[in-house]
């Protein structure tokens, strides 16, 4: 795969920004918009979870198919146009059911993110791929941030319908840029389906897929959804709700950039992943117990830390030992696996909120984050021991 020149790389990264703008511009006000129709917490949780269901269903098949045919352009184009099409559904069906169907289509669009990432990262040499992963996540977060700022500034003036029109237009422009991509079919040897799927059984990919499941599930459930409800119940204005999302995304963008620096990489994922999971735990414990809106806004920095550093490192760690001709399948499995969290965490939390209260729902998420922290520590301890044993065996001189 040839490395992208500067102009093509810039065009591609602009498309990434537009794609994620389309996917997330309406998100800061989705929960409050839906609850204004007196929709129950259970149904709101199901609507939010619908976004993960499509990803869960489509991501692995998309990854396998991309590895089989050796190209990514069609999947990128489909994803862009689907992201805009999802908001077209919301425009013409501005109800709970419309958002349910729209979120299913948005999830289908996000399933194509596999091809965005693999197409971009495979154009770099192995030593540059972790930095490339952090860079594309940075532009991913930048698109979401621009979307959040836009909706915060104009939502009260124009309402949800115009926000969804902007989402639709952004997806269409991204799709047009996608049509300009020039891609050569990869010349890696094709492997049988059974061999492709074996890559999903590796310990490394399973561990970091589970960590990503925890991170993405908690982020979508709290920062992207129920934290907005908490703020509204405390009397926050729509502007304050939008500011909460903006603080989160500015933090995500900054920490994504930090994750690609030598300073951050010096400590390594074995340091950052457990530390960030602890910060997520603190966030889940404190947010539903605070009554001061400014403190909740300040705490939005913590999930930004999670998205910027934890998610970037979980992705690069999961893909580290995967052969190039199985990369899309592995990425498909990884993204489908963490979609489980995006699907079921909002549903479970909505159920807990309906039966008990918001504090109970968030406490459940905090406990899950602690379990993820323990899992990561155990993995790195065991990985360190195996590495030491291997080094000893290599350095051992046999007796004659």
C-alpha positions in Angstrom: 0.0 0.0 0.0 1.5 3.4 -1.0 1.7 6.1 1.6 -0.9 8.9 1.1 0.6 12.1 -0.1 -0.1 15.2 2.0 -3.0 16.5 -0.2 -4.7 13.1 -0.2 -4.1 12.6 3.5 -5.7 16.0 4.3 -8.7 15.2 2.0 -9.2 11.9 3.7 -8.9 13.4 7.2 -11.4 16.1 6.3 -13.8 13.4 5.2 -13.3 11.7 8.6 -14.2 15.0 10.3 -17.4 15.3 8.2 -18.4 11.7 8.7 -18.2 12.0 12.5 -19.9 15.4 12.5 -22.8 13.8 10.7 -22.8 10.9 13.2 -22.8 13.0 16.4 -24.0 16.6 15.8 -27.4 15.8 17.3 -26.1 13.7 20.2 -25.9 16.4 23.0 -29.6 17.0 22.7 -30.9 13.5 21.7 -31.7 12.4 25.2 -33.4 15.6 26.3 -35.2 15.8 23.0 -36.6 12.3 23.4 -37.6 12.8 27.0 -39.5 15.9 26.0 -42.0 13.5 24.4 -42.3 11.7 27.8 -40.5 8.6 26.4 -39.5 6.3 29.3 -35.9 5.8 30.4 -36.2 2.1 29.1 -37.1 3.2 25.6 -34.5 6.0 25.6 -31.9 3.4 26.6 -33.1 1.1 23.7 -32.9 4.0 21.2 -29.3 4.8 22.3 -28.4 1.1 22.3 -29.8 0.7 18.8 -26.7 2.5 17.6 -24.6 -0.3 18.9 -26.8 -3.2 17.7 -26.1 -2.4 14.0 -22.4 -2.2 14.7 -22.5 -5.5 16.5 -24.2 -7.2 13.6 -22.3 -5.7 10.7 -18.7 -5.0 11.8 -17.2 -8.5 11.7 -18.8 -9.3 8.3 -17.6 -6.0 6.9 -14.1 -6.7 8.2 -14.0 -10.2 6.7 -15.4 -9.0 3.3 -12.8 -6.2 3.2 -10.0 -8.7 3.7 -11.5 -11.0 1.1 -11.8 -8.4 -1.7 -8.7 -6.4 -0.6 -10.3 -2.9 -1.0 -11.9 -0.4 1.4 -13.2 2.4 -0.8 -16.7 1.0 -1.3 -17.2 0.6 2.5 -16.0 4.1 3.2 -18.4 5.6 0.7 -21.4 3.5 2.0 -20.6 4.6 5.5 -20.5 8.3 4.6 -23.8 8.2 2.7 -25.5 6.1 5.4 -24.5 8.6 8.1 -26.3 11.3 6.2 -29.3 9.0 5.4 -29.8 8.2 9.1 -30.5 11.9 9.8 -32.8 12.0 6.8 -34.9 9.4 8.7 -34.9 11.6 11.8 -36.0 14.6 9.7 -39.1 12.9 8.3 -39.8 10.8 11.5 -39.0 13.2 14.4 -40.2 10.7 17.1 -38.9 7.9 19.2 -39.4 5.4 16.5 -37.7 7.7 13.9 -34.7 8.0 16.2 -34.7 4.3 16.8 -34.5 3.6 13.0 -32.1 6.4 12.5 -29.7 5.1 15.2 -29.8 1.6 13.6 -28.7 3.2 10.3 -26.1 5.3 12.1 -24.8 2.1 13.6 -24.6 0.6 10.2 -22.6 3.6 9.0 -20.2 3.3 11.9 -19.7 -0.4 11.1 -17.8 0.9 8.0 -15.3 2.7 10.3 -13.2 -0.4 10.1 -12.3 0.4 6.5 -11.5 4.1 7.3 -9.0 3.0 10.0 -7.4 0.1 8.1 -7.2 2.1 4.8 -5.4 5.0 6.7 -3.1 3.1 9.0 -1.9 0.5 6.5 -0.4 3.3 4.4 2.2 3.8 7.2 5.1 1.5 8.1 4.7 -0.7 11.2 6.7 1.7 13.5 4.4 4.6 12.6 1.0 2.8 12.9 0.4 3.5 16.6 0.9 7.2 15.9 -1.3 6.9 12.8 -4.0 5.3 14.9 -3.9 8.1 17.5 -4.0 10.6 14.6 -7.1 9.3 13.0 -8.8 9.0 16.4 -7.8 12.7 16.9 -9.7 13.7 13.7 -12.6 11.4 14.6 -12.9 13.3 17.9 -12.4 16.7 16.1 -15.5 15.9 13.9 -17.5 15.1 17.0 -16.3 18.2 18.8 -17.2 20.5 15.9 -20.6 18.8 15.9 -21.1 19.4 19.6 -20.1 23.1 19.3 -22.4 23.6 16.4 -25.5 22.1 18.1 -24.7 23.9 21.3 -24.6 27.3 19.6 -27.7 26.9 17.4 -30.0 24.2 19.0 -32.2 26.6 20.9 -32.5 28.8 17.9 -33.2 26.2 15.2 -34.3 23.0 17.0 -33.5 19.3 16.3 -34.8 19.3 12.7 -32.2 21.8 11.4 -29.5 20.0 13.4 -30.5 16.8 11.5 -30.4 18.6 8.2 -26.8 19.7 8.9 -26.0 16.0 9.7 -27.5 14.9 6.4 -25.6 17.5 4.4 -22.3 16.6 6.1 -22.7 12.9 5.4 -23.4 13.7 1.7 -20.3 15.9 1.4 -18.2 13.2 3.1 -19.6 10.6 0.6 -18.6 12.9 -2.3 -15.1 13.2 -0.9 -15.0 9.4 -0.6 -15.7 9.0 -4.3 -12.3 10.8 -4.9 -10.3 8.2 -3.1 -7.8 6.3 -5.3 -7.0 2.8 -4.0 -5.0 0.0 -5.4 -6.1 -3.5 -4.5 -3.8 -4.9 -1.9 -1.6 -7.7 -3.1 -1.5 -9.6 0.2 -2.2 -13.4 -0.2 -5.9 -14.1 0.5 -6.6 -16.5 3.3 -9.5 -18.9 3.9 -12.4 -17.7 6.0 -11.6 -20.2 8.8 -8.1 -18.9 9.0 -9.3 -15.3 9.0 -11.6 -16.0 11.9 -8.8 -17.6 14.0 -7.4 -14.1 14.5 -10.4 -13.3 16.7 -9.3 -16.0 19.3 -6.0 -14.4 20.3 -5.6 -13.4 24.0 -4.4 -9.9 23.2 -7.3 -9.0 21.0 -9.9 -10.5 23.4 -8.5 -8.6 26.4 -8.3 -5.2 24.6 -11.6 -5.7 22.9 -13.2 -6.2 26.4 -11.4 -3.0 27.7 -12.7 -1.1 24.7 -16.2 -2.5 25.3 -16.1 -1.1 28.8 -14.8 2.3 27.7 -17.2 2.7 24.8 -20.2 1.4 26.6 -19.7 3.7 29.6 -18.9 6.7 27.4 -22.0 6.3 25.3 -24.2 5.7 28.3 -23.0 8.5 30.5 -21.3 11.4 28.7 -23.3 11.0 25.5 -26.7 10.3 27.1 -27.7 10.1 30.8 -25.3 12.8 32.0 -27.4 15.3 29.9 -30.5 14.1 31.8 -28.8 14.6 35.1 -27.8 18.2 34.1 -31.4 18.9 33.0 -32.8 17.6 36.2 -30.5 20.0 38.1 -31.9 22.9 36.1 -29.2 23.3 33.5 -30.0 25.2 30.3 -29.6 23.7 26.8 -26.4 25.8 26.5 -25.0 24.2 29.7 -25.8 20.7 28.4 -24.0 21.5 25.1 -21.1 23.0 27.0 -20.8 19.7 29.0 -20.4 17.8 25.7 -18.0 20.4 24.3 -15.7 20.1 27.4 -15.7 16.4 27.0 -14.8 16.6 23.3 -12.1 19.2 23.7 -10.6 17.0 26.4 -10.9 14.0 24.0 -9.2 15.9 21.1 -6.4 17.2 23.4 -5.7 13.8 24.9 -5.8 12.0 21.5 -3.1 14.4 20.5 -1.2 13.7 23.7 -1.5 9.9 23.1 0.5 10.2 19.9 3.4 12.1 21.6 6.7 10.5 22.8 6.0 11.8 26.3 2.8 9.7 26.6 4.2 6.7 24.8 7.2 6.7 27.2 4.9 5.6 30.0 3.1 3.1 27.7 -0.3 1.5 27.7 0.5 -0.7 30.7 0.5 2.6 32.8 -2.2 4.6 31.1 -4.9 2.0 30.6 -5.4 1.1 34.4 -5.0 4.8 35.4 -7.6 6.0 33.0 -10.1 3.2 34.0 -9.7 4.5 37.6 -10.6 8.0 36.4 -13.7 6.6 34.7 -14.7 4.9 37.9 -14.4 8.2 39.8 -16.5 9.9 37.1 -19.3 7.4 37.4 -19.3 7.6 41.2 -19.4 11.4 41.5 -21.6 12.7 38.6 -25.0 11.4 39.8 -24.2 12.5 43.4 -23.2 16.1 42.7 -25.7 18.9 42.8 -23.4 21.6 41.5 -23.5 22.0 37.7 -20.0 23.6 37.4 -18.5 20.5 39.1 -20.2 18.1 36.7 -18.9 20.2 33.8 -15.4 20.0 35.2 -15.7 16.2 35.5 -16.4 16.0 31.8 -12.6 16.1 31.3 -12.3 12.5 32.7 -14.3 10.8 30.0 -12.3 12.9 27.5 -9.2 11.4 29.0 -10.8 8.0 28.5 -11.7 8.5 24.8 -8.4 10.3 24.0 -5.9 7.9 25.6 -7.6 4.7 26.7 -9.5 4.1 23.4 -6.5 5.0 21.3 -4.2 2.6 23.2 -6.8 -0.2 23.4 -7.1 -0.1 19.6 -3.4 -0.1 18.9 -2.7 -2.8 21.5 -5.5 -5.0 20.1 -4.0 -4.7 16.5 -0.3 -5.0 17.5 0.3 -8.6 16.5 -2.3 -9.0 13.7 -0.9 -9.9 10.2 -1.7 -7.2 7.6 -3.9 -9.6 5.5 -6.1 -10.2 8.5 -6.2 -6.6 9.8 -9.8 -5.8 8.6 -11.2 -9.0 10.1 -9.4 -8.3 13.4 -10.6 -4.7 13.4 -14.1 -5.9 12.6 -14.1 -8.3 15.5 -12.6 -5.7 17.8 -15.2 -3.1 16.9 -18.1 -5.5 16.9 -17.0 -6.7 20.4 -17.0 -3.2 21.9 -20.3 -2.5 20.2 -21.7 -5.0 22.7 -21.0 -2.4 25.4 -22.6 0.4 23.3 -25.7 -1.8 22.8 -26.3 -3.2 26.3 -24.8 -0.7 28.7 -27.4 2.0 27.8 -30.2 -0.5 28.0 -29.1 -1.9 31.3 -28.5 1.5 32.8 -31.9 2.7 31.6 -33.5 -0.3 33.3 -31.6 0.4 36.5 -32.6 4.1 36.4 -36.3 3.1 35.8 -36.3 0.5 38.7 -34.1 2.3 41.2 -32.4 5.7 40.5 -29.6 7.3 38.5 -27.0 6.7 41.2 -27.6 3.0 41.1 -27.2 2.9 37.3 -23.9 4.8 37.4 -22.6 2.8 40.4 -23.1 -0.4 38.2 -20.9 1.3 35.5 -18.3 2.2 38.1 -18.0 -1.4 39.2 -17.6 -2.5 35.6 -14.8 0.1 35.1 -13.0 -1.3 38.2 -13.2 -4.8 36.8 -11.7 -3.5 33.5 -8.8 -2.0 35.5 -8.1 -5.2 37.3 -8.2 -7.2 34.0 -5.7 -4.8 32.4 -3.3 -5.0 35.4 -3.4 -8.8 35.4 -2.8 -9.0 31.7 0.3 -6.8 31.8 1.7 -8.6 34.8 1.3 -12.0 33.0 2.5 -10.6 29.7 5.6 -9.2 31.5 6.3 -12.6 33.1 6.0 -14.5 29.8 8.3 -11.9 28.1 11.0 -12.4 30.8 10.7 -16.2 30.5 11.2 -15.9 26.7 14.2 -13.7 27.1 15.8 -16.1 29.6 15.3 -19.0 27.1 16.8 -17.0 24.3 19.8 -16.1 26.4 20.3 -19.6 27.8 23.5 -21.3 26.5 23.0 -25.1 26.3 25.5 -27.4 28.1 27.5 -29.7 25.8 
